[in-house]
Amino acid sequence: MEAKYWYALAGALLIATALLATRLKPLPVSTAMLYLAVGLGLGPFGFGILWLNAAGQAPLLELVAEIAVIVSLFSAGLKMRVPLSLKSWHVPIRLAFLSMTLTVGLIAALGMWLLALPLGAAILLGAVLAPTDPVLASDVQLEHARHRDRLRFSLTAEAGLNDGTAFPFVMLGLGLLGLHELGANGWRWLAVDVLWSIPAGFAVGALLGTLVGRLVVYLRHRHQEALGRDEFIALGLLALAYGVALIIHSYGFLAAFAAGVAVRTVERRCSSGDPPPDIAELQLTGKQQEIATHEEVAPAYMAEAVLHFNEQIERLLEVILVMLVGSLLVPDLLRWDALWFCAALFLVIRPASVLIGMFGGNEPDLRTGMLAWFGIRGIGSIYYLAYAINHGLDPAIAQVLISMTLLTICGSILIHGISVTPLMRLYEARRGIRRD
């Protein structure tokens, strides 16, 4: 298809998305389902305009998915306006570490039994599909920093944490397939990929996010400098944290999330814990410079402006990647055993992992049930899949993982997209939560 038609298609889709977003909100339909339908229509199952091969396009998929995930993780971190205490974070920590580890193990067992995969490939499949997604789960995550719902907070924080904590299992799976150095008896994997890379990623993001956040607030309040460049601050901090984390061989995804949390923590402490004002309303006064440099408002203005910019990029990348997922589906990838696999993942593995991970945590049954259901899979899985392929994954194994990953993502988009509106309405009605 000629470039001029692509321009027209892209423009029509973006305008339709903007116009239909509010209309779709009360319906059991998500915008991701719309993007997926467009991708399917462009691909072999539709008009056959776009023919892509996941293995052949793995470098491009890895790059685009990588950008989408780090932007989304940074945005998720910016919404985490809660104290940095075990009391506040114990649920997402249980989900991101204990429940996700159980999910990897159960998927690996299912992969060996149902798909006849070797151990390394089965663990790799578990690592690809275990993390919940920060990009496609916007309907069940925190909508802004003033949101206080515990369910949305837990799902947002889980997605922010486990897109990095899945990496050690990716490296373990690759190592068992001979594509990554594990060391004698796995000592190098344990020392470097687990004990070093996880805490170092958190530390880099937290340190840089705190330094940049405090510096910007200081320059604006004391010297009326660093104004009008919030998008530069967002991209600069994100790239700096991610790049430094990779340079020191730690996990950049965790650094991106931690940087967002750190910036929000700076804002919360500077505001003495008070809820941030509605920056959009303040901007209507036309006194942008005065607002951005005001002692009480400057930290919130900086954090909210950075969050708003990141969310726009995140939505654009979501459109691109979900369309690609739809267009990547070809008849050769359809497998009947994928139906059993997806059913086991959504109805057995995720609920069992959450229930075990939350055991003794005193969470209400309704909230635990919602956590068990909304294990949404998406763009993070695309990244890990492409990462493994680009590291020399055997073509036969790659074909199985591509099929299961794409079909699982499509199943998640459809099943969770249809159920999110009625279930969240039920949850909010039971909890007495008002939707303004």
CORMOPE-V281134 format. One record per run of one state. SS is the DSSP state (a for helix, b for strand, c for the rest). FROM is the first residue (numbers start at 0). TO is the last residue. If there is no record, write none. Layout:
BEGIN
ss=SS from=FROM to=TO
ss=SS from=FROM to=TO
END
This chain:
BEGIN
ss=c from=0 to=1
ss=a from=2 to=24
ss=c from=25 to=29
ss=a from=30 to=41
ss=c from=42 to=56
ss=a from=57 to=77
ss=c from=78 to=84
ss=a from=85 to=113
ss=c from=114 to=117
ss=a from=118 to=129
ss=c from=130 to=136
ss=a from=137 to=139
ss=c from=140 to=148
ss=a from=149 to=164
ss=c from=165 to=165
ss=a from=166 to=175
ss=c from=176 to=182
ss=a from=183 to=222
ss=c from=223 to=228
ss=a from=229 to=246
ss=c from=247 to=250
ss=a from=251 to=269
ss=c from=270 to=277
ss=a from=278 to=282
ss=c from=283 to=286
ss=a from=287 to=292
ss=c from=293 to=296
ss=a from=297 to=327
ss=c from=328 to=329
ss=a from=330 to=332
ss=c from=333 to=335
ss=a from=336 to=356
ss=c from=357 to=363
ss=a from=364 to=372
ss=c from=373 to=377
ss=a from=378 to=389
ss=c from=390 to=393
ss=a from=394 to=430
ss=c from=431 to=435
END
